[in-house]
Amino acid sequence: MDKIKNYINGELVEPISKAYIDNYDPSRGKVYSLIPDSDERDVELAVTAAKAAFKMWSNTPKEQRARILQRIGYLIEDNLDKLALIESVDNGKPLHLAKLVDIPRAAANFNFYATGILHYAANTHSMEDTAINYTLRQPVGVAGCISPWNLPLYLFTWKIAPALASGCTVVAKPSEVTPMTAYLLSEICMTAGLPKGVLNIVHGLGPKVGNAIVSNKDVPLISFTGGTKTGAHIASIAAPMFKKLSLELGGKNPNIIFADCDYEKMLATTMHSSFSNQGQICLCGSRILVERSIYEKFKTDFVARTKQLTVGPPLNADTKVGAVVSKSHMEKILSYVELAQQEGGKVLCGGKRKIIDGDFKEGYYLEPTIIEGLPYNCRTNQEEIFGPVVTIMPFDKEEEVLMMANSTMYGLASTVWTQDITKAHRVANEIHAGIVWINCWLLRDLRTPFGGVKSSGVGREGGFEAFDFFTEPKNVCIKLK
Ligand code: NDP
């Protein structure tokens, strides 16, 4: 069975404990490889290597850093088929999605930040003939990067690429649930000639490895994407140590549909925003709010299309909905369907585990599920489920839908469907969320800042904001007389 290794100081190494954890293929519910069960000793080795490499890497001319990072981006592109296949097996997502979204985006992350750093400029401020102030942007040091399982390589590289481009060295931990593409990334970095110690990848459990990174005194910056509860725990350790912190957390995103929308475009996109990646994208619209005059039509059409979605093995070409990531996650999602029914909700379609005969019968498949009849403020409509489960609710007035949309503790993303341009901007202005999509979903220029408000996180990643995060401003003032 394949054994994943840690990537520390430029080498692939076993964990010090020599212990391993099972890695499951969610499409079969079977163990298919082993992950290092690393601990704080492995993290210490990684931090030591990253600290030792920092001076060299931060002083490497940015053109040279950019060339190496772009080489990594190109190698990801060259290995697209292999990486997509592995990500699909590791995560349960349809292969075509990994090929179309996850892996190209991982390459784009490296290419974008490699070239972006060449255009990142700092400010100068002149005090007429008295003094000149200028601001140096210096890399913070060893960056701790921790990412989740839903878009494994995409989110892992979204942190690592800007950190390395900024001149930081990195100790990173992918989710223990989906470690395989991060392992391949370490091989790619070796091929690309990334100097030793610049990037270190330590595999293992969150409470052991993640915690050790967050609490390490030589890691002054943490970039974390994951659940809100884990984010709060991380903040409680990092804040008293005055670490720089970026937290990208959960969401319960509203999808607001007005009667004057382009109906066909809205319906087609709503299928994606509801069920892509089995609903396991932090940006999925899980609460669908529909203007009452089109509610019944929308309900009929949406349920009919959802029933046509093929749930099946991720590698099958016709699969639209693959397996959810783990048994425990599947059970959590099913418990929310049960809760919804206890709260008075009616399951319009789905709601159950789907058993696929043969080799895949132990796989973690769920039928895409639509629930109606729930009040906006019940637990099902307030808590993140993170699976192929959406609720639909009618509304009458704009103020009412805004109140419903803004009623959760989250504020990550939102979608608005209307042909009325003034209403679109007015509603976008009133929604408490880091992102508002008007008549589209998941479309984004990488130059824009990314992140949520309220319990969806603090800080912004993406764009040149990422360089601001991974560097520290130092103001220098020179007196002229
Ligand atoms: P978790 O919070 O469970 O885990 C995220 C990462 O943190 C994993 O690598 C995990 O390791 C690690 N971790 C767990 N416990 C600790 C700890 N005590 N100290 C340090 N690290 C720890 O999230 P999930 O992996 O379940 O991901 C799903 C969540 O991520 C959802 O809430 C989703 O909304 C959110 N998300 C947010 C995004 C955003 O941009 N805002 C984007 C994508 C997802 P391990 O896997 O070993 O437990």
Residues whose N, C-alpha, C, O or C-beta is under 5 A from the ligand:
A	BS01	NDP	I146 S147 P148 W149 K173 P174 S175 E176 V177 G204 L205 G206 P207 G210 N211 T225 G226 G227 T228 T230 E248 L249 G250 G251 C282 S456
